[in-house]
């Protein structure tokens, strides 16, 4: 009787944990293109509204293009590893922060 209870308890725990773990494992891969597009739109808006000069906007776009090119080189093996993703995130964060500071 105890072994049946133990087996039933283990099955309940496994089912519960499986329900929790599945959404975590099913999360989509990080979307760099969406992030780049958000920053590109911010650059365009800021330039249109006069908050960012043409030269600064061009420099920011050039930096975004460099990030795109780096990402393409990094994906030549078919994926981004954690170090590569962190590198791209750091570069995007730096550019995003610069755009926020320019807006002030």
C-alpha positions in Angstrom: 0.0 0.0 0.0 2.8 2.4 0.8 4.6 1.8 -2.5 1.4 2.6 -4.3 1.1 5.9 -2.4 4.8 6.7 -3.0 4.4 6.0 -6.7 1.2 8.1 -6.9 2.9 10.9 -5.0 5.9 10.8 -7.4 3.6 10.8 -10.4 1.8 13.9 -9.0 5.1 15.7 -8.4 6.4 14.8 -11.9 3.2 16.0 -13.5 3.3 19.3 -11.6 6.9 20.0 -12.3 6.5 19.1 -15.9 3.7 21.7 -16.2 6.0 24.3 -14.7 9.1 23.4 -16.7 7.5 23.1 -20.1 6.8 26.8 -20.6 10.3 27.7 -19.6 11.8 25.2 -22.0 9.4 26.4 -24.8 10.4 30.0 -24.7 11.4 31.3 -28.1 15.0 32.2 -28.9 16.0 35.8 -28.1 14.9 38.1 -30.9 17.7 40.5 -31.8 15.9 41.8 -34.9 13.0 43.1 -32.9 15.3 44.9 -30.6 17.3 46.4 -33.5 14.0 47.6 -35.1 12.9 49.3 -31.9 16.1 51.2 -31.7 16.0 52.1 -35.4 12.5 53.5 -35.0 13.6 55.5 -32.0 16.5 57.0 -34.0 14.1 57.9 -36.9 11.6 59.5 -34.5 14.3 61.5 -32.7 15.8 62.7 -36.0 12.3 63.6 -37.3 11.5 65.6 -34.2 14.8 67.4 -34.2 16.1 65.7 -31.0 18.9 64.0 -32.9 21.1 65.6 -35.6 21.5 64.0 -39.0 25.2 63.2 -38.2 24.3 61.6 -34.9 21.5 59.6 -36.5 23.8 58.4 -39.2 26.4 57.3 -36.7 23.7 55.4 -34.7 22.4 53.7 -37.8 26.0 52.7 -38.7 26.4 51.2 -35.3 23.1 49.3 -35.7 24.3 48.0 -39.0 27.6 46.9 -37.4 25.6 45.0 -34.8 23.5 43.3 -37.5 26.7 42.3 -39.4 28.2 40.9 -36.2 25.1 38.9 -35.4 25.2 37.5 -39.0 28.8 36.4 -38.6 28.1 34.9 -35.1 25.2 32.9 -36.5 27.3 31.3 -39.3 27.3 28.1 -37.2 23.5 28.2 -37.0 23.1 29.7 -33.5 24.2 32.2 -30.9 25.8 31.0 -27.8 25.4 32.8 -24.4 28.6 34.8 -24.8 27.7 36.0 -28.3 24.2 36.9 -27.2 25.5 38.8 -24.2 28.0 40.7 -26.4 25.1 41.8 -28.8 22.9 42.7 -25.8 25.7 44.8 -24.3 26.2 46.7 -27.6 22.4 47.2 -28.0 22.1 48.4 -24.4 24.9 50.9 -24.9 23.3 52.3 -28.1 19.9 52.4 -26.5 21.2 54.2 -23.5 22.9 56.7 -25.7 19.6 57.4 -27.5 17.9 57.9 -24.1 20.6 60.4 -23.1 20.4 62.2 -26.4 16.6 62.6 -25.9 17.2 64.8 -22.7 
